[in-house]
């Protein structure tokens, strides 16, 4: 519960800063309007931009670390099961009896398979593999699915605003760096299949999927009358007691 409350409070602090940055930067506002006009969902776009930042204030980092920690604990517990199966097999062999066909080989296959799967899981959960770059790749592939193009220039401009809203200088160094980073992820990262349309539904990223689902259901309203697409504002009335004017953060 503490993590959930902390995430909500961070969103309250981050969102007005992000909106102000877009409003003050004609290039960022043009990028926003271009993407939303092309069919990118405004709520998902805003949420993924926030979560794709490698920033200390990004709640996705805590979510990823918690997911990694719990999953690695489960992996260690599973390895202990493999050790017990191997010990049982050795004990049965030591007895020297005629055991049912397939029992000894089946135990060996079981603990070997468990260890192989745990090793694969540990690779997928390593910090160099699962990090905010995974969400960044999710962001870019989602835009590509909606528009037919990754729109690196627009994403880079909006990521700059997302970092500034976190109170940090942008770290992705522009369009070309973003293009190279994403190309490297899609070429080398073992999680690249999980940011495909089918992969996004994979249970290995269920936790991140819940975050995306949450941000995509946030209320969207107009920021200014001359905007060609609504920049997202968040209605937290279902989470906190009503305030006199919920249009103000």
Secondary structure as a PSIPRED ss2 file (coil, helix, strand):
# PSIPRED VFORMAT (PSIPRED V4.0)

   1 X C   1.000  0.000  0.000
   2 X H   0.000  1.000  0.000
   3 X H   0.000  1.000  0.000
   4 X H   0.000  1.000  0.000
   5 X H   0.000  1.000  0.000
   6 X H   0.000  1.000  0.000
   7 X H   0.000  1.000  0.000
   8 X H   0.000  1.000  0.000
   9 X H   0.000  1.000  0.000
  10 X H   0.000  1.000  0.000
  11 X H   0.000  1.000  0.000
  12 X H   0.000  1.000  0.000
  13 X H   0.000  1.000  0.000
  14 X H   0.000  1.000  0.000
  15 X H   0.000  1.000  0.000
  16 X H   0.000  1.000  0.000
  17 X H   0.000  1.000  0.000
  18 X H   0.000  1.000  0.000
  19 X H   0.000  1.000  0.000
  20 X H   0.000  1.000  0.000
  21 X H   0.000  1.000  0.000
  22 X H   0.000  1.000  0.000
  23 X H   0.000  1.000  0.000
  24 X H   0.000  1.000  0.000
  25 X C   1.000  0.000  0.000
  26 X H   0.000  1.000  0.000
  27 X H   0.000  1.000  0.000
  28 X H   0.000  1.000  0.000
  29 X H   0.000  1.000  0.000
  30 X H   0.000  1.000  0.000
  31 X H   0.000  1.000  0.000
  32 X H   0.000  1.000  0.000
  33 X H   0.000  1.000  0.000
  34 X H   0.000  1.000  0.000
  35 X H   0.000  1.000  0.000
  36 X H   0.000  1.000  0.000
  37 X H   0.000  1.000  0.000
  38 X C   1.000  0.000  0.000
  39 X C   1.000  0.000  0.000
  40 X C   1.000  0.000  0.000
  41 X C   1.000  0.000  0.000
  42 X H   0.000  1.000  0.000
  43 X H   0.000  1.000  0.000
  44 X H   0.000  1.000  0.000
  45 X H   0.000  1.000  0.000
  46 X H   0.000  1.000  0.000
  47 X H   0.000  1.000  0.000
  48 X H   0.000  1.000  0.000
  49 X H   0.000  1.000  0.000
  50 X H   0.000  1.000  0.000
  51 X H   0.000  1.000  0.000
  52 X C   1.000  0.000  0.000
  53 X C   1.000  0.000  0.000
  54 X C   1.000  0.000  0.000
  55 X C   1.000  0.000  0.000
  56 X C   1.000  0.000  0.000
  57 X C   1.000  0.000  0.000
  58 X C   1.000  0.000  0.000
  59 X H   0.000  1.000  0.000
  60 X H   0.000  1.000  0.000
  61 X H   0.000  1.000  0.000
  62 X H   0.000  1.000  0.000
  63 X H   0.000  1.000  0.000
  64 X H   0.000  1.000  0.000
  65 X H   0.000  1.000  0.000
  66 X H   0.000  1.000  0.000
  67 X H   0.000  1.000  0.000
  68 X H   0.000  1.000  0.000
  69 X H   0.000  1.000  0.000
  70 X H   0.000  1.000  0.000
  71 X H   0.000  1.000  0.000
  72 X H   0.000  1.000  0.000
  73 X H   0.000  1.000  0.000
  74 X H   0.000  1.000  0.000
  75 X H   0.000  1.000  0.000
  76 X H   0.000  1.000  0.000
  77 X H   0.000  1.000  0.000
  78 X H   0.000  1.000  0.000
  79 X H   0.000  1.000  0.000
  80 X H   0.000  1.000  0.000
  81 X H   0.000  1.000  0.000
  82 X H   0.000  1.000  0.000
  83 X H   0.000  1.000  0.000
  84 X H   0.000  1.000  0.000
  85 X H   0.000  1.000  0.000
  86 X H   0.000  1.000  0.000
  87 X H   0.000  1.000  0.000
  88 X H   0.000  1.000  0.000
  89 X H   0.000  1.000  0.000
  90 X H   0.000  1.000  0.000
  91 X H   0.000  1.000  0.000
  92 X H   0.000  1.000  0.000
  93 X H   0.000  1.000  0.000
  94 X H   0.000  1.000  0.000
  95 X H   0.000  1.000  0.000
  96 X C   1.000  0.000  0.000
  97 X C   1.000  0.000  0.000
  98 X C   1.000  0.000  0.000
  99 X C   1.000  0.000  0.000
 100 X C   1.000  0.000  0.000
 101 X C   1.000  0.000  0.000
 102 X C   1.000  0.000  0.000
 103 X H   0.000  1.000  0.000
 104 X H   0.000  1.000  0.000
 105 X H   0.000  1.000  0.000
 106 X H   0.000  1.000  0.000
 107 X H   0.000  1.000  0.000
 108 X H   0.000  1.000  0.000
 109 X H   0.000  1.000  0.000
 110 X H   0.000  1.000  0.000
 111 X H   0.000  1.000  0.000
 112 X H   0.000  1.000  0.000
 113 X H   0.000  1.000  0.000
 114 X H   0.000  1.000  0.000
 115 X H   0.000  1.000  0.000
 116 X H   0.000  1.000  0.000
 117 X H   0.000  1.000  0.000
 118 X H   0.000  1.000  0.000
 119 X H   0.000  1.000  0.000
 120 X H   0.000  1.000  0.000
 121 X H   0.000  1.000  0.000
 122 X H   0.000  1.000  0.000
 123 X H   0.000  1.000  0.000
 124 X H   0.000  1.000  0.000
 125 X H   0.000  1.000  0.000
 126 X C   1.000  0.000  0.000
 127 X C   1.000  0.000  0.000
 128 X C   1.000  0.000  0.000
 129 X C   1.000  0.000  0.000
 130 X C   1.000  0.000  0.000
 131 X C   1.000  0.000  0.000
 132 X H   0.000  1.000  0.000
 133 X H   0.000  1.000  0.000
 134 X H   0.000  1.000  0.000
 135 X H   0.000  1.000  0.000
 136 X H   0.000  1.000  0.000
 137 X H   0.000  1.000  0.000
 138 X H   0.000  1.000  0.000
 139 X H   0.000  1.000  0.000
 140 X H   0.000  1.000  0.000
 141 X H   0.000  1.000  0.000
 142 X H   0.000  1.000  0.000
 143 X H   0.000  1.000  0.000
 144 X H   0.000  1.000  0.000
 145 X H   0.000  1.000  0.000
 146 X H   0.000  1.000  0.000
 147 X H   0.000  1.000  0.000
 148 X C   1.000  0.000  0.000
 149 X C   1.000  0.000  0.000
 150 X C   1.000  0.000  0.000
 151 X C   1.000  0.000  0.000
 152 X H   0.000  1.000  0.000
 153 X H   0.000  1.000  0.000
 154 X H   0.000  1.000  0.000
 155 X H   0.000  1.000  0.000
 156 X H   0.000  1.000  0.000
 157 X H   0.000  1.000  0.000
 158 X H   0.000  1.000  0.000
 159 X H   0.000  1.000  0.000
 160 X H   0.000  1.000  0.000
 161 X H   0.000  1.000  0.000
 162 X H   0.000  1.000  0.000
 163 X H   0.000  1.000  0.000
 164 X H   0.000  1.000  0.000
 165 X H   0.000  1.000  0.000
 166 X C   1.000  0.000  0.000
 167 X C   1.000  0.000  0.000
 168 X C   1.000  0.000  0.000
 169 X C   1.000  0.000  0.000
 170 X C   1.000  0.000  0.000
 171 X C   1.000  0.000  0.000
 172 X C   1.000  0.000  0.000
 173 X C   1.000  0.000  0.000
 174 X C   1.000  0.000  0.000
 175 X H   0.000  1.000  0.000
 176 X H   0.000  1.000  0.000
 177 X H   0.000  1.000  0.000
 178 X H   0.000  1.000  0.000
 179 X H   0.000  1.000  0.000
 180 X H   0.000  1.000  0.000
 181 X H   0.000  1.000  0.000
 182 X H   0.000  1.000  0.000
 183 X H   0.000  1.000  0.000
 184 X H   0.000  1.000  0.000
 185 X H   0.000  1.000  0.000
 186 X H   0.000  1.000  0.000
 187 X H   0.000  1.000  0.000
 188 X H   0.000  1.000  0.000
 189 X C   1.000  0.000  0.000
 190 X C   1.000  0.000  0.000
 191 X C   1.000  0.000  0.000
 192 X H   0.000  1.000  0.000
 193 X H   0.000  1.000  0.000
 194 X H   0.000  1.000  0.000
 195 X H   0.000  1.000  0.000
 196 X C   1.000  0.000  0.000
 197 X C   1.000  0.000  0.000
 198 X C   1.000  0.000  0.000
 199 X H   0.000  1.000  0.000
 200 X H   0.000  1.000  0.000
 201 X H   0.000  1.000  0.000
 202 X C   1.000  0.000  0.000
 203 X H   0.000  1.000  0.000
 204 X H   0.000  1.000  0.000
 205 X H   0.000  1.000  0.000
 206 X H   0.000  1.000  0.000
 207 X H   0.000  1.000  0.000
 208 X H   0.000  1.000  0.000
 209 X H   0.000  1.000  0.000
 210 X H   0.000  1.000  0.000
 211 X H   0.000  1.000  0.000
 212 X H   0.000  1.000  0.000
 213 X H   0.000  1.000  0.000
 214 X H   0.000  1.000  0.000
 215 X H   0.000  1.000  0.000
 216 X H   0.000  1.000  0.000
 217 X C   1.000  0.000  0.000
 218 X C   1.000  0.000  0.000
 219 X C   1.000  0.000  0.000
 220 X E   0.000  0.000  1.000
 221 X C   1.000  0.000  0.000
 222 X C   1.000  0.000  0.000
 223 X C   1.000  0.000  0.000
 224 X C   1.000  0.000  0.000
 225 X C   1.000  0.000  0.000
 226 X C   1.000  0.000  0.000
 227 X C   1.000  0.000  0.000
 228 X C   1.000  0.000  0.000
 229 X C   1.000  0.000  0.000
 230 X C   1.000  0.000  0.000
 231 X C   1.000  0.000  0.000
 232 X E   0.000  0.000  1.000
 233 X C   1.000  0.000  0.000
 234 X C   1.000  0.000  0.000
 235 X C   1.000  0.000  0.000
 236 X C   1.000  0.000  0.000
 237 X C   1.000  0.000  0.000
 238 X C   1.000  0.000  0.000
 239 X C   1.000  0.000  0.000
 240 X C   1.000  0.000  0.000
 241 X C   1.000  0.000  0.000
 242 X C   1.000  0.000  0.000
 243 X C   1.000  0.000  0.000
 244 X C   1.000  0.000  0.000
 245 X C   1.000  0.000  0.000
 246 X C   1.000  0.000  0.000
 247 X C   1.000  0.000  0.000
 248 X C   1.000  0.000  0.000
 249 X C   1.000  0.000  0.000
